């Protein structure tokens, strides 16, 4: 559905599987499912794709995302 480059080898991907949307962090060697998007998040994404990133980051929180990115770095 959507891709956001976070770093050289780090992407945030929104994947649609049947009727569900998932936020994934993808590196060259791993994929981490951050969360399954809620109904209100899905509707915002479908109607306003340009604002989806801001909605996702506000829901996840920057601290949570940074912690997950740090975990991925430790795995390398």
PDB file of N, H, CA, C and O in Angstrom:
ATOM      1  N   UNK A   1       0.819  -1.192   0.000  1.00  0.00           N
ATOM      2  CA  UNK A   1       0.000   0.000   0.000  1.00  0.00           C
ATOM      3  C   UNK A   1       0.862   1.255   0.000  1.00  0.00           C
ATOM      4  O   UNK A   1       0.708   2.127  -0.855  1.00  0.00           O
ATOM      5  N   UNK A   2       1.787   1.339   0.985  1.00  0.00           N
ATOM      6  H   UNK A   2       1.913   0.631   1.679  1.00  0.00           H
ATOM      7  CA  UNK A   2       2.602   2.550   1.085  1.00  0.00           C
ATOM      8  C   UNK A   2       3.969   2.197   1.644  1.00  0.00           C
ATOM      9  O   UNK A   2       4.120   1.249   2.414  1.00  0.00           O
ATOM     10  N   UNK A   3       4.965   2.985   1.239  1.00  0.00           N
ATOM     11  H   UNK A   3       4.842   3.756   0.613  1.00  0.00           H
ATOM     12  CA  UNK A   3       6.331   2.803   1.728  1.00  0.00           C
ATOM     13  C   UNK A   3       6.884   4.151   2.151  1.00  0.00           C
ATOM     14  O   UNK A   3       6.684   5.167   1.485  1.00  0.00           O
ATOM     15  N   UNK A   4       7.588   4.131   3.283  1.00  0.00           N
ATOM     16  H   UNK A   4       7.750   3.306   3.824  1.00  0.00           H
ATOM     17  CA  UNK A   4       8.237   5.334   3.786  1.00  0.00           C
ATOM     18  C   UNK A   4       9.668   4.983   4.129  1.00  0.00           C
ATOM     19  O   UNK A   4       9.906   4.101   4.954  1.00  0.00           O
ATOM     20  N   UNK A   5      10.613   5.647   3.521  1.00  0.00           N
ATOM     21  H   UNK A   5      10.419   6.363   2.851  1.00  0.00           H
ATOM     22  CA  UNK A   5      12.021   5.418   3.788  1.00  0.00           C
ATOM     23  C   UNK A   5      12.391   6.130   5.083  1.00  0.00           C
ATOM     24  O   UNK A   5      12.285   7.353   5.178  1.00  0.00           O
ATOM     25  N   UNK A   6      12.826   5.365   6.078  1.00  0.00           N
ATOM     26  H   UNK A   6      12.912   4.371   6.002  1.00  0.00           H
ATOM     27  CA  UNK A   6      13.209   5.924   7.368  1.00  0.00           C
ATOM     28  C   UNK A   6      14.712   6.123   7.477  1.00  0.00           C
ATOM     29  O   UNK A   6      15.186   7.048   8.136  1.00  0.00           O
ATOM     30  N   UNK A   7      15.439   5.251   6.829  1.00  0.00           N
ATOM     31  H   UNK A   7      15.054   4.500   6.293  1.00  0.00           H
ATOM     32  CA  UNK A   7      16.892   5.302   6.810  1.00  0.00           C
ATOM     33  C   UNK A   7      17.334   4.567   5.556  1.00  0.00           C
ATOM     34  O   UNK A   7      16.504   4.023   4.827  1.00  0.00           O
ATOM     35  N   UNK A   8      18.626   4.547   5.304  1.00  0.00           N
ATOM     36  H   UNK A   8      19.300   4.988   5.896  1.00  0.00           H
ATOM     37  CA  UNK A   8      19.133   3.936   4.078  1.00  0.00           C
ATOM     38  C   UNK A   8      18.632   2.509   3.870  1.00  0.00           C
ATOM     39  O   UNK A   8      18.239   2.137   2.764  1.00  0.00           O
ATOM     40  N   UNK A   9      18.647   1.724   4.926  1.00  0.00           N
ATOM     41  H   UNK A   9      18.966   2.026   5.825  1.00  0.00           H
ATOM     42  CA  UNK A   9      18.212   0.325   4.833  1.00  0.00           C
ATOM     43  C   UNK A   9      17.020   0.018   5.727  1.00  0.00           C
ATOM     44  O   UNK A   9      16.833  -1.123   6.152  1.00  0.00           O
ATOM     45  N   UNK A  10      16.214   1.033   6.012  1.00  0.00           N
ATOM     46  H   UNK A  10      16.365   1.959   5.667  1.00  0.00           H
ATOM     47  CA  UNK A  10      15.096   0.858   6.923  1.00  0.00           C
ATOM     48  C   UNK A  10      13.848   1.517   6.346  1.00  0.00           C
ATOM     49  O   UNK A  10      13.841   2.712   6.050  1.00  0.00           O
ATOM     50  N   UNK A  11      12.793   0.719   6.192  1.00  0.00           N
ATOM     51  H   UNK A  11      12.799  -0.251   6.432  1.00  0.00           H
ATOM     52  CA  UNK A  11      11.546   1.228   5.598  1.00  0.00           C
ATOM     53  C   UNK A  11      10.376   0.919   6.501  1.00  0.00           C
ATOM     54  O   UNK A  11      10.351  -0.100   7.192  1.00  0.00           O
ATOM     55  N   UNK A  12       9.412   1.812   6.484  1.00  0.00           N
ATOM     56  H   UNK A  12       9.432   2.640   5.923  1.00  0.00           H
ATOM     57  CA  UNK A  12       8.114   1.568   7.104  1.00  0.00           C
ATOM     58  C   UNK A  12       7.169   1.259   5.957  1.00  0.00           C
ATOM     59  O   UNK A  12       7.020   2.056   5.031  1.00  0.00           O
ATOM     60  N   UNK A  13       6.538   0.109   6.024  1.00  0.00           N
ATOM     61  H   UNK A  13       6.659  -0.538   6.777  1.00  0.00           H
ATOM     62  CA  UNK A  13       5.647  -0.325   4.959  1.00  0.00           C
ATOM     63  C   UNK A  13       4.267  -0.585   5.546  1.00  0.00           C
ATOM     64  O   UNK A  13       4.130  -1.195   6.607  1.00  0.00           O
ATOM     65  N   UNK A  14       3.264  -0.117   4.847  1.00  0.00           N
ATOM     66  H   UNK A  14       3.375   0.378   3.985  1.00  0.00           H
ATOM     67  CA  UNK A  14       1.889  -0.428   5.215  1.00  0.00           C
ATOM     68  C   UNK A  14       1.396  -1.467   4.228  1.00  0.00           C
ATOM     69  O   UNK A  14       1.371  -1.237   3.019  1.00  0.00           O
ATOM     70  N   UNK A  15       1.010  -2.598   4.755  1.00  0.00           N
ATOM     71  H   UNK A  15       1.030  -2.785   5.737  1.00  0.00           H
ATOM     72  CA  UNK A  15       0.614  -3.739   3.943  1.00  0.00           C
ATOM     73  C   UNK A  15      -0.862  -4.022   4.157  1.00  0.00           C
ATOM     74  O   UNK A  15      -1.347  -4.040   5.288  1.00  0.00           O
ATOM     75  N   UNK A  16      -1.553  -4.236   3.085  1.00  0.00           N
ATOM     76  H   UNK A  16      -1.159  -4.221   2.166  1.00  0.00           H
ATOM     77  CA  UNK A  16      -2.962  -4.631   3.190  1.00  0.00           C
ATOM     78  C   UNK A  16      -3.049  -6.129   2.936  1.00  0.00           C
ATOM     79  O   UNK A  16      -2.572  -6.625   1.915  1.00  0.00           O
ATOM     80  N   UNK A  17      -3.660  -6.842   3.871  1.00  0.00           N
ATOM     81  H   UNK A  17      -4.048  -6.439   4.700  1.00  0.00           H
ATOM     82  CA  UNK A  17      -3.864  -8.277   3.752  1.00  0.00           C
ATOM     83  C   UNK A  17      -5.341  -8.527   3.959  1.00  0.00           C
ATOM     84  O   UNK A  17      -5.847  -8.410   5.075  1.00  0.00           O
ATOM     85  N   UNK A  18      -6.031  -8.869   2.894  1.00  0.00           N
ATOM     86  H   UNK A  18      -5.620  -8.964   1.987  1.00  0.00           H
ATOM     87  CA  UNK A  18      -7.480  -9.020   2.857  1.00  0.00           C
ATOM     88  C   UNK A  18      -8.085  -7.674   3.264  1.00  0.00           C
ATOM     89  O   UNK A  18      -7.950  -6.704   2.518  1.00  0.00           O
ATOM     90  N   UNK A  19      -8.744  -7.583   4.414  1.00  0.00           N
ATOM     91  H   UNK A  19      -8.854  -8.371   5.020  1.00  0.00           H
ATOM     92  CA  UNK A  19      -9.350  -6.321   4.852  1.00  0.00           C
ATOM     93  C   UNK A  19      -8.571  -5.643   5.974  1.00  0.00           C
ATOM     94  O   UNK A  19      -9.013  -4.628   6.513  1.00  0.00           O
ATOM     95  N   UNK A  20      -7.421  -6.198   6.326  1.00  0.00           N
ATOM     96  H   UNK A  20      -7.062  -7.023   5.889  1.00  0.00           H
ATOM     97  CA  UNK A  20      -6.627  -5.654   7.425  1.00  0.00           C
ATOM     98  C   UNK A  20      -5.394  -4.932   6.896  1.00  0.00           C
ATOM     99  O   UNK A  20      -4.860  -5.278   5.842  1.00  0.00           O
ATOM    100  N   UNK A  21      -4.950  -3.922   7.643  1.00  0.00           N
ATOM    101  H   UNK A  21      -5.383  -3.640   8.499  1.00  0.00           H
ATOM    102  CA  UNK A  21      -3.737  -3.179   7.321  1.00  0.00           C
ATOM    103  C   UNK A  21      -2.733  -3.395   8.451  1.00  0.00           C
ATOM    104  O   UNK A  21      -3.095  -3.405   9.627  1.00  0.00           O
ATOM    105  N   UNK A  22      -1.463  -3.568   8.073  1.00  0.00           N
ATOM    106  H   UNK A  22      -1.169  -3.560   7.117  1.00  0.00           H
ATOM    107  CA  UNK A  22      -0.402  -3.769   9.048  1.00  0.00           C
ATOM    108  C   UNK A  22       0.721  -2.785   8.778  1.00  0.00           C
ATOM    109  O   UNK A  22       1.049  -2.499   7.626  1.00  0.00           O
ATOM    110  N   UNK A  23       1.312  -2.266   9.857  1.00  0.00           N
ATOM    111  H   UNK A  23       1.045  -2.498  10.793  1.00  0.00           H
ATOM    112  CA  UNK A  23       2.504  -1.419   9.751  1.00  0.00           C
ATOM    113  C   UNK A  23       3.703  -2.310  10.016  1.00  0.00           C
ATOM    114  O   UNK A  23       3.775  -2.978  11.047  1.00  0.00           O
ATOM    115  N   UNK A  24       4.652  -2.317   9.073  1.00  0.00           N
ATOM    116  H   UNK A  24       4.594  -1.774   8.235  1.00  0.00           H
ATOM    117  CA  UNK A  24       5.835  -3.162   9.169  1.00  0.00           C
ATOM    118  C   UNK A  24       7.095  -2.314   9.101  1.00  0.00           C
ATOM    119  O   UNK A  24       7.131  -1.298   8.407  1.00  0.00           O
ATOM    120  N   UNK A  25       8.118  -2.731   9.816  1.00  0.00           N
ATOM    121  H   UNK A  25       8.089  -3.557  10.379  1.00  0.00           H
ATOM    122  CA  UNK A  25       9.455  -2.176   9.654  1.00  0.00           C
ATOM    123  C   UNK A  25      10.252  -3.241   8.903  1.00  0.00           C
ATOM    124  O   UNK A  25      10.275  -4.405   9.302  1.00  0.00           O
ATOM    125  N   UNK A  26      10.902  -2.835   7.815  1.00  0.00           N
ATOM    126  H   UNK A  26      10.883  -1.889   7.490  1.00  0.00           H
ATOM    127  CA  UNK A  26      11.630  -3.775   6.975  1.00  0.00           C
ATOM    128  C   UNK A  26      13.078  -3.328   6.834  1.00  0.00           C
ATOM    129  O   UNK A  26      13.356  -2.174   6.505  1.00  0.00           O
ATOM    130  N   UNK A  27      14.004  -4.265   7.089  1.00  0.00           N
ATOM    131  H   UNK A  27      13.778  -5.202   7.356  1.00  0.00           H
ATOM    132  CA  UNK A  27      15.420  -4.041   6.846  1.00  0.00           C
ATOM    133  C   UNK A  27      15.853  -5.040   5.774  1.00  0.00           C
ATOM    134  O   UNK A  27      15.028  -5.776   5.233  1.00  0.00           O
ATOM    135  N   UNK A  28      17.136  -5.060   5.476  1.00  0.00           N
ATOM    136  H   UNK A  28      17.807  -4.462   5.916  1.00  0.00           H
ATOM    137  CA  UNK A  28      17.621  -6.006   4.475  1.00  0.00           C
ATOM    138  C   UNK A  28      17.506  -7.445   4.943  1.00  0.00           C
ATOM    139  O   UNK A  28      17.415  -8.362   4.127  1.00  0.00           O
ATOM    140  N   UNK A  29      17.510  -7.648   6.264  1.00  0.00           N
ATOM    141  H   UNK A  29      17.584  -6.903   6.927  1.00  0.00           H
ATOM    142  CA  UNK A  29      17.513  -9.021   6.769  1.00  0.00           C
ATOM    143  C   UNK A  29      16.318  -9.399   7.642  1.00  0.00           C
ATOM    144  O   UNK A  29      16.222 -10.541   8.091  1.00  0.00           O
ATOM    145  N   UNK A  30      15.402  -8.451   7.890  1.00  0.00           N
ATOM    146  H   UNK A  30      15.480  -7.523   7.526  1.00  0.00           H
ATOM    147  CA  UNK A  30      14.286  -8.809   8.766  1.00  0.00           C
ATOM    148  C   UNK A  30      13.043  -7.969   8.482  1.00  0.00           C
ATOM    149  O   UNK A  30      13.091  -6.916   7.847  1.00  0.00           O
ATOM    150  N   UNK A  31      11.934  -8.494   8.989  1.00  0.00           N
ATOM    151  H   UNK A  31      11.896  -9.350   9.505  1.00  0.00           H
ATOM    152  CA  UNK A  31      10.646  -7.797   8.910  1.00  0.00           C
ATOM    153  C   UNK A  31      10.028  -7.866  10.302  1.00  0.00           C
ATOM    154  O   UNK A  31       9.961  -8.934  10.911  1.00  0.00           O
ATOM    155  N   UNK A  32       9.577  -6.717  10.797  1.00  0.00           N
ATOM    156  H   UNK A  32       9.630  -5.849  10.302  1.00  0.00           H
ATOM    157  CA  UNK A  32       8.953  -6.647  12.109  1.00  0.00           C
ATOM    158  C   UNK A  32       7.566  -6.037  11.956  1.00  0.00           C
ATOM    159  O   UNK A  32       7.421  -4.939  11.419  1.00  0.00           O
ATOM    160  N   UNK A  33       6.555  -6.747  12.426  1.00  0.00           N
ATOM    161  H   UNK A  33       6.673  -7.639  12.862  1.00  0.00           H
ATOM    162  CA  UNK A  33       5.197  -6.209  12.400  1.00  0.00           C
ATOM    163  C   UNK A  33       5.045  -5.300  13.611  1.00  0.00           C
ATOM    164  O   UNK A  33       5.091  -5.764  14.751  1.00  0.00           O
ATOM    165  N   UNK A  34       4.864  -4.000  13.364  1.00  0.00           N
ATOM    166  H   UNK A  34       4.826  -3.624  12.438  1.00  0.00           H
ATOM    167  CA  UNK A  34       4.694  -3.052  14.464  1.00  0.00           C
ATOM    168  C   UNK A  34       3.305  -3.161  15.064  1.00  0.00           C
ATOM    169  O   UNK A  34       3.145  -3.262  16.280  1.00  0.00           O
ATOM    170  N   UNK A  35       2.306  -3.140  14.196  1.00  0.00           N
ATOM    171  H   UNK A  35       2.437  -3.058  13.208  1.00  0.00           H
ATOM    172  CA  UNK A  35       0.943  -3.227  14.715  1.00  0.00           C
ATOM    173  C   UNK A  35      -0.043  -3.452  13.586  1.00  0.00           C
ATOM    174  O   UNK A  35       0.225  -3.154  12.422  1.00  0.00           O
ATOM    175  N   UNK A  36      -1.188  -3.987  13.966  1.00  0.00           N
ATOM    176  H   UNK A  36      -1.405  -4.229  14.912  1.00  0.00           H
ATOM    177  CA  UNK A  36      -2.329  -4.068  13.062  1.00  0.00           C
ATOM    178  C   UNK A  36      -3.085  -2.757  13.239  1.00  0.00           C
ATOM    179  O   UNK A  36      -3.388  -2.358  14.363  1.00  0.00           O
ATOM    180  N   UNK A  37      -3.385  -2.097  12.147  1.00  0.00           N
ATOM    181  H   UNK A  37      -3.139  -2.421  11.233  1.00  0.00           H
ATOM    182  CA  UNK A  37      -4.040  -0.807  12.227  1.00  0.00           C
ATOM    183  C   UNK A  37      -5.502  -0.957  12.639  1.00  0.00           C
ATOM    184  O   UNK A  37      -6.191  -1.891  12.230  1.00  0.00           O
ATOM    185  N   UNK A  38      -5.948  -0.025  13.447  1.00  0.00           N
ATOM    186  H   UNK A  38      -5.389   0.734  13.780  1.00  0.00           H
ATOM    187  CA  UNK A  38      -7.332  -0.008  13.919  1.00  0.00           C
ATOM    188  C   UNK A  38      -8.237   0.544  12.815  1.00  0.00           C
ATOM    189  O   UNK A  38      -7.755   1.093  11.824  1.00  0.00           O
ATOM    190  N   UNK A  39      -9.526   0.398  12.992  1.00  0.00           N
ATOM    191  H   UNK A  39      -9.917  -0.048  13.797  1.00  0.00           H
ATOM    192  CA  UNK A  39     -10.498   0.848  11.986  1.00  0.00           C
ATOM    193  C   UNK A  39     -10.354   2.328  11.659  1.00  0.00           C
ATOM    194  O   UNK A  39     -10.377   2.707  10.488  1.00  0.00           O
ATOM    195  N   UNK A  40     -10.205   3.173  12.685  1.00  0.00           N
ATOM    196  H   UNK A  40     -10.186   2.865  13.637  1.00  0.00           H
ATOM    197  CA  UNK A  40     -10.079   4.613  12.420  1.00  0.00           C
ATOM    198  C   UNK A  40      -8.784   4.940  11.681  1.00  0.00           C
ATOM    199  O   UNK A  40      -8.761   5.865  10.869  1.00  0.00           O
ATOM    200  N   UNK A  41      -7.722   4.209  11.942  1.00  0.00           N
ATOM    201  H   UNK A  41      -7.741   3.457  12.602  1.00  0.00           H
ATOM    202  CA  UNK A  41      -6.458   4.419  11.236  1.00  0.00           C
ATOM    203  C   UNK A  41      -6.572   3.984   9.777  1.00  0.00           C
ATOM    204  O   UNK A  41      -6.029   4.636   8.886  1.00  0.00           O
ATOM    205  N   UNK A  42      -7.274   2.886   9.538  1.00  0.00           N
ATOM    206  H   UNK A  42      -7.715   2.356  10.263  1.00  0.00           H
ATOM    207  CA  UNK A  42      -7.463   2.419   8.156  1.00  0.00           C
ATOM    208  C   UNK A  42      -8.250   3.428   7.347  1.00  0.00           C
ATOM    209  O   UNK A  42      -7.907   3.716   6.200  1.00  0.00           O
ATOM    210  N   UNK A  43      -9.305   3.965   7.940  1.00  0.00           N
ATOM    211  H   UNK A  43      -9.583   3.731   8.872  1.00  0.00           H
ATOM    212  CA  UNK A  43     -10.141   4.901   7.187  1.00  0.00           C
ATOM    213  C   UNK A  43      -9.380   6.177   6.861  1.00  0.00           C
ATOM    214  O   UNK A  43      -9.566   6.745   5.785  1.00  0.00           O
ATOM    215  N   UNK A  44      -8.532   6.636   7.762  1.00  0.00           N
ATOM    216  H   UNK A  44      -8.380   6.175   8.636  1.00  0.00           H
ATOM    217  CA  UNK A  44      -7.715   7.817   7.486  1.00  0.00           C
ATOM    218  C   UNK A  44      -6.739   7.527   6.357  1.00  0.00           C
ATOM    219  O   UNK A  44      -6.537   8.362   5.476  1.00  0.00           O
ATOM    220  N   UNK A  45      -6.144   6.363   6.381  1.00  0.00           N
ATOM    221  H   UNK A  45      -6.308   5.684   7.097  1.00  0.00           H
ATOM    222  CA  UNK A  45      -5.181   6.008   5.340  1.00  0.00           C
ATOM    223  C   UNK A  45      -5.861   5.916   3.978  1.00  0.00           C
ATOM    224  O   UNK A  45      -5.332   6.410   2.983  1.00  0.00           O
ATOM    225  N   UNK A  46      -7.015   5.291   3.935  1.00  0.00           N
ATOM    226  H   UNK A  46      -7.444   4.890   4.744  1.00  0.00           H
ATOM    227  CA  UNK A  46      -7.713   5.125   2.660  1.00  0.00           C
ATOM    228  C   UNK A  46      -8.201   6.462   2.098  1.00  0.00           C
ATOM    229  O   UNK A  46      -8.203   6.650   0.882  1.00  0.00           O
ATOM    230  N   UNK A  47      -8.606   7.376   2.949  1.00  0.00           N
ATOM    231  H   UNK A  47      -8.604   7.224   3.937  1.00  0.00           H
ATOM    232  CA  UNK A  47      -9.160   8.635   2.457  1.00  0.00           C
ATOM    233  C   UNK A  47      -8.124   9.739   2.284  1.00  0.00           C
ATOM    234  O   UNK A  47      -8.300  10.616   1.438  1.00  0.00           O
ATOM    235  N   UNK A  48      -7.034   9.713   3.078  1.00  0.00           N
ATOM    236  H   UNK A  48      -6.892   9.001   3.765  1.00  0.00           H
ATOM    237  CA  UNK A  48      -6.021  10.769   3.023  1.00  0.00           C
ATOM    238  C   UNK A  48      -4.623  10.166   3.081  1.00  0.00           C
ATOM    239  O   UNK A  48      -3.979  10.246   4.127  1.00  0.00           O
ATOM    240  N   UNK A  49      -4.128   9.569   2.003  1.00  0.00           N
ATOM    241  H   UNK A  49      -4.651   9.505   1.153  1.00  0.00           H
ATOM    242  CA  UNK A  49      -2.823   8.913   2.066  1.00  0.00           C
ATOM    243  C   UNK A  49      -1.677   9.847   2.435  1.00  0.00           C
ATOM    244  O   UNK A  49      -0.688   9.398   3.014  1.00  0.00           O
ATOM    245  N   UNK A  50      -1.784  11.135   2.116  1.00  0.00           N
ATOM    246  H   UNK A  50      -2.588  11.500   1.646  1.00  0.00           H
ATOM    247  CA  UNK A  50      -0.668  12.033   2.413  1.00  0.00           C
ATOM    248  C   UNK A  50      -0.508  12.290   3.907  1.00  0.00           C
ATOM    249  O   UNK A  50       0.578  12.668   4.346  1.00  0.00           O
ATOM    250  N   UNK A  51      -1.552  12.098   4.692  1.00  0.00           N
ATOM    251  H   UNK A  51      -2.435  11.792   4.335  1.00  0.00           H
ATOM    252  CA  UNK A  51      -1.465  12.350   6.128  1.00  0.00           C
ATOM    253  C   UNK A  51      -1.318  11.062   6.931  1.00  0.00           C
ATOM    254  O   UNK A  51      -1.274  11.106   8.161  1.00  0.00           O
ATOM    255  N   UNK A  52      -1.243   9.936   6.268  1.00  0.00           N
ATOM    256  H   UNK A  52      -1.278   9.900   5.269  1.00  0.00           H
ATOM    257  CA  UNK A  52      -1.190   8.672   6.988  1.00  0.00           C
ATOM    258  C   UNK A  52       0.049   8.564   7.878  1.00  0.00           C
ATOM    259  O   UNK A  52      -0.048   8.106   9.016  1.00  0.00           O
ATOM    260  N   UNK A  53       1.203   8.977   7.375  1.00  0.00           N
ATOM    261  H   UNK A  53       1.282   9.349   6.450  1.00  0.00           H
ATOM    262  CA  UNK A  53       2.436   8.872   8.157  1.00  0.00           C
ATOM    263  C   UNK A  53       2.318   9.636   9.467  1.00  0.00           C
ATOM    264  O   UNK A  53       2.728   9.139  10.517  1.00  0.00           O
ATOM    265  N   UNK A  54       1.767  10.830   9.412  1.00  0.00           N
ATOM    266  H   UNK A  54       1.434  11.233   8.560  1.00  0.00           H
ATOM    267  CA  UNK A  54       1.630  11.610  10.647  1.00  0.00           C
ATOM    268  C   UNK A  54       0.661  10.943  11.613  1.00  0.00           C
ATOM    269  O   UNK A  54       0.878  10.979  12.824  1.00  0.00           O
ATOM    270  N   UNK A  55      -0.391  10.342  11.105  1.00  0.00           N
ATOM    271  H   UNK A  55      -0.567  10.312  10.121  1.00  0.00           H
ATOM    272  CA  UNK A  55      -1.341   9.642  11.972  1.00  0.00           C
ATOM    273  C   UNK A  55      -0.678   8.413  12.591  1.00  0.00           C
ATOM    274  O   UNK A  55      -0.818   8.166  13.789  1.00  0.00           O
ATOM    275  N   UNK A  56       0.035   7.655  11.786  1.00  0.00           N
ATOM    276  H   UNK A  56       0.149   7.856  10.814  1.00  0.00           H
ATOM    277  CA  UNK A  56       0.685   6.448  12.288  1.00  0.00           C
ATOM    278  C   UNK A  56       1.706   6.795  13.357  1.00  0.00           C
ATOM    279  O   UNK A  56       1.716   6.182  14.425  1.00  0.00           O
ATOM    280  N   UNK A  57       2.556   7.762  13.087  1.00  0.00           N
ATOM    281  H   UNK A  57       2.547   8.260  12.220  1.00  0.00           H
ATOM    282  CA  UNK A  57       3.574   8.133  14.062  1.00  0.00           C
ATOM    283  C   UNK A  57       2.957   8.701  15.331  1.00  0.00           C
ATOM    284  O   UNK A  57       3.486   8.481  16.420  1.00  0.00           O
ATOM    285  N   UNK A  58       1.863   9.420  15.217  1.00  0.00           N
ATOM    286  H   UNK A  58       1.433   9.599  14.332  1.00  0.00           H
ATOM    287  CA  UNK A  58       1.222   9.948  16.421  1.00  0.00           C
ATOM    288  C   UNK A  58       0.609   8.822  17.245  1.00  0.00           C
ATOM    289  O   UNK A  58       0.581   8.899  18.473  1.00  0.00           O
ATOM    290  N   UNK A  59       0.113   7.772  16.577  1.00  0.00           N
ATOM    291  H   UNK A  59       0.136   7.710  15.579  1.00  0.00           H
ATOM    292  CA  UNK A  59      -0.473   6.638  17.297  1.00  0.00           C
ATOM    293  C   UNK A  59       0.604   5.770  17.933  1.00  0.00           C
ATOM    294  O   UNK A  59       0.460   5.331  19.074  1.00  0.00           O
ATOM    295  N   UNK A  60       1.684   5.523  17.193  1.00  0.00           N
ATOM    296  H   UNK A  60       1.800   5.879  16.266  1.00  0.00           H
ATOM    297  CA  UNK A  60       2.752   4.680  17.708  1.00  0.00           C
ATOM    298  C   UNK A  60       3.590   5.408  18.747  1.00  0.00           C
ATOM    299  O   UNK A  60       4.033   4.816  19.732  1.00  0.00           O
ATOM    300  N   UNK A  61       3.795   6.666  18.523  1.00  0.00           N
ATOM    301  H   UNK A  61       3.435   7.146  17.723  1.00  0.00           H
ATOM    302  CA  UNK A  61       4.672   7.445  19.392  1.00  0.00           C
ATOM    303  C   UNK A  61       6.102   7.328  18.930  1.00  0.00           C
ATOM    304  O   UNK A  61       6.560   6.246  18.563  1.00  0.00           O
ATOM    305  N   UNK A  62       6.803   8.431  18.947  1.00  0.00           N
ATOM    306  H   UNK A  62       6.431   9.310  19.245  1.00  0.00           H
ATOM    307  CA  UNK A  62       8.189   8.439  18.488  1.00  0.00           C
ATOM    308  C   UNK A  62       9.079   7.573  19.356  1.00  0.00           C
ATOM    309  O   UNK A  62       9.994   6.923  18.852  1.00  0.00           O
ATOM    310  N   UNK A  63       8.823   7.556  20.656  1.00  0.00           N
ATOM    311  H   UNK A  63       8.079   8.085  21.066  1.00  0.00           H
ATOM    312  CA  UNK A  63       9.646   6.753  21.559  1.00  0.00           C
ATOM    313  C   UNK A  63       9.519   5.271  21.227  1.00  0.00           C
ATOM    314  O   UNK A  63      10.517   4.552  21.179  1.00  0.00           O
ATOM    315  N   UNK A  64       8.291   4.817  20.997  1.00  0.00           N
ATOM    316  H   UNK A  64       7.480   5.400  21.036  1.00  0.00           H
ATOM    317  CA  UNK A  64       8.069   3.413  20.644  1.00  0.00           C
ATOM    318  C   UNK A  64       8.803   3.059  19.358  1.00  0.00           C
ATOM    319  O   UNK A  64       9.472   2.028  19.285  1.00  0.00           O
ATOM    320  N   UNK A  65       8.679   3.910  18.347  1.00  0.00           N
ATOM    321  H   UNK A  65       8.135   4.748  18.406  1.00  0.00           H
ATOM    322  CA  UNK A  65       9.324   3.643  17.069  1.00  0.00           C
ATOM    323  C   UNK A  65      10.839   3.621  17.231  1.00  0.00           C
ATOM    324  O   UNK A  65      11.501   2.760  16.651  1.00  0.00           O
ATOM    325  N   UNK A  66      11.397   4.538  17.998  1.00  0.00           N
ATOM    326  H   UNK A  66      10.858   5.237  18.469  1.00  0.00           H
ATOM    327  CA  UNK A  66      12.841   4.568  18.216  1.00  0.00           C
ATOM    328  C   UNK A  66      13.290   3.296  18.921  1.00  0.00           C
ATOM    329  O   UNK A  66      14.322   2.729  18.562  1.00  0.00           O
ATOM    330  N   UNK A  67      12.542   2.839  19.913  1.00  0.00           N
ATOM    331  H   UNK A  67      11.703   3.299  20.205  1.00  0.00           H
ATOM    332  CA  UNK A  67      12.890   1.601  20.614  1.00  0.00           C
ATOM    333  C   UNK A  67      12.905   0.417  19.657  1.00  0.00           C
ATOM    334  O   UNK A  67      13.801  -0.424  19.725  1.00  0.00           O
ATOM    335  N   UNK A  68      11.925   0.346  18.771  1.00  0.00           N
ATOM    336  H   UNK A  68      11.197   1.030  18.716  1.00  0.00           H
ATOM    337  CA  UNK A  68      11.866  -0.750  17.813  1.00  0.00           C
ATOM    338  C   UNK A  68      13.028  -0.680  16.822  1.00  0.00           C
ATOM    339  O   UNK A  68      13.597  -1.707  16.452  1.00  0.00           O
ATOM    340  N   UNK A  69      13.374   0.522  16.398  1.00  0.00           N
ATOM    341  H   UNK A  69      12.912   1.357  16.698  1.00  0.00           H
ATOM    342  CA  UNK A  69      14.502   0.690  15.479  1.00  0.00           C
ATOM    343  C   UNK A  69      15.811   0.312  16.177  1.00  0.00           C
ATOM    344  O   UNK A  69      16.689  -0.287  15.555  1.00  0.00           O
ATOM    345  N   UNK A  70      15.951   0.653  17.457  1.00  0.00           N
ATOM    346  H   UNK A  70      15.237   1.139  17.963  1.00  0.00           H
ATOM    347  CA  UNK A  70      17.138   0.270  18.217  1.00  0.00           C
ATOM    348  C   UNK A  70      17.244  -1.244  18.341  1.00  0.00           C
ATOM    349  O   UNK A  70      18.338  -1.800  18.247  1.00  0.00           O
ATOM    350  N   UNK A  71      16.111  -1.917  18.550  1.00  0.00           N
ATOM    351  H   UNK A  71      15.222  -1.465  18.626  1.00  0.00           H
ATOM    352  CA  UNK A  71      16.110  -3.379  18.621  1.00  0.00           C
ATOM    353  C   UNK A  71      16.612  -3.973  17.305  1.00  0.00           C
ATOM    354  O   UNK A  71      17.391  -4.927  17.307  1.00  0.00           O
ATOM    355  N   UNK A  72      16.167  -3.412  16.192  1.00  0.00           N
ATOM    356  H   UNK A  72      15.535  -2.637  16.191  1.00  0.00           H
ATOM    357  CA  UNK A  72      16.602  -3.898  14.879  1.00  0.00           C
ATOM    358  C   UNK A  72      18.106  -3.701  14.693  1.00  0.00           C
ATOM    359  O   UNK A  72      18.787  -4.567  14.144  1.00  0.00           O
ATOM    360  N   UNK A  73      18.615  -2.575  15.147  1.00  0.00           N
ATOM    361  H   UNK A  73      18.062  -1.871  15.593  1.00  0.00           H
ATOM    362  CA  UNK A  73      20.051  -2.307  15.035  1.00  0.00           C
ATOM    363  C   UNK A  73      20.848  -3.338  15.835  1.00  0.00           C
ATOM    364  O   UNK A  73      21.892  -3.801  15.378  1.00  0.00           O
ATOM    365  N   UNK A  74      20.364  -3.697  17.019  1.00  0.00           N
ATOM    366  H   UNK A  74      19.516  -3.320  17.390  1.00  0.00           H
ATOM    367  CA  UNK A  74      21.061  -4.681  17.858  1.00  0.00           C
ATOM    368  C   UNK A  74      21.066  -6.050  17.207  1.00  0.00           C
ATOM    369  O   UNK A  74      21.984  -6.837  17.438  1.00  0.00           O
ATOM    370  N   UNK A  75      20.059  -6.354  16.395  1.00  0.00           N
ATOM    371  H   UNK A  75      19.313  -5.715  16.207  1.00  0.00           H
ATOM    372  CA  UNK A  75      19.951  -7.640  15.733  1.00  0.00           C
ATOM    373  C   UNK A  75      20.966  -7.787  14.609  1.00  0.00           C
ATOM    374  O   UNK A  75      21.298  -8.908  14.224  1.00  0.00           O
ATOM    375  N   UNK A  76      21.460  -6.684  14.081  1.00  0.00           N
ATOM    376  H   UNK A  76      21.190  -5.774  14.394  1.00  0.00           H
ATOM    377  CA  UNK A  76      22.399  -6.756  12.944  1.00  0.00           C
ATOM    378  C   UNK A  76      23.730  -7.321  13.325  1.00  0.00           C
ATOM    379  O   UNK A  76      24.615  -7.441  12.477  1.00  0.00           O
TER     380      UNK A  76
END
